[in-house]
């Protein structure tokens, strides 16, 4: 069975650091939703929040995580 690990926490709590280390130890890929969102939007997280609001950003996080989960499943097939 293949499964994903999702790290959730406050900003600056070490999710990215723990994610990278864990992925290396488990021989898995690591995807940072913040980086994916910034690349898709073409602007920083702070710009997104300042311009579109926290609710927009939260929805972007949810959609990015969901889309990435689907993409990873296709990679595994």
C-alpha positions in Angstrom: 0.0 0.0 0.0 1.3 3.4 -1.0 0.5 6.4 1.2 1.4 10.0 1.7 2.5 11.8 4.8 1.1 15.3 5.3 2.7 17.7 7.8 0.5 20.4 9.2 1.6 23.1 11.6 2.1 26.8 12.3 4.4 28.9 10.1 8.0 28.5 11.0 7.4 25.3 13.0 9.8 23.2 10.9 7.4 21.3 8.5 9.7 21.8 5.5 12.8 20.8 7.4 11.1 17.7 8.9 9.6 16.9 5.6 12.8 16.9 3.7 14.6 14.8 6.3 11.8 12.3 6.6 11.5 12.0 2.8 15.2 11.2 2.5 15.0 8.6 5.3 11.9 7.0 3.7 13.2 7.3 0.2 10.2 9.3 -0.8 9.6 12.5 -2.8 9.0 15.7 -0.9 6.6 18.3 -2.1 6.3 21.7 -0.3 2.8 23.1 -1.0 4.1 26.7 -0.2 6.6 26.4 -3.0 4.1 24.8 -5.4 1.6 27.6 -4.7 4.3 30.4 -5.2 5.4 28.8 -8.5 1.8 28.5 -9.7 0.8 32.0 -8.6 4.1 33.7 -9.6 4.2 35.6 -6.4 5.2 35.2 -2.8 3.0 33.8 -0.1 2.9 37.2 1.6 1.8 38.9 -1.6 -1.0 36.3 -2.1 -2.2 36.8 1.5 -2.0 40.6 1.3 -3.8 40.7 -2.1 -6.3 37.9 -1.9 -6.6 37.1 1.8 -6.0 34.2 4.1 -9.1 32.4 3.0 -7.9 32.4 -0.6 -4.5 31.1 0.5 -6.1 28.3 2.6 -8.1 27.2 -0.4 -5.0 27.3 -2.6 -3.2 25.1 0.0 -6.1 22.6 0.0 -6.4 22.4 -3.8 -2.6 22.1 -4.2 -2.4 19.3 -1.7 -5.3 17.5 -3.3 -4.0 17.9 -6.8 -0.5 16.8 -5.7 -2.0 13.7 -4.1 -3.7 12.7 -7.3 -0.5 13.4 -9.3 1.6 11.2 -7.0 -0.9 8.3 -7.3 -0.5 8.5 -11.1 3.3 8.4 -10.7 3.1 5.2 -8.7 1.0 3.3 -11.3 
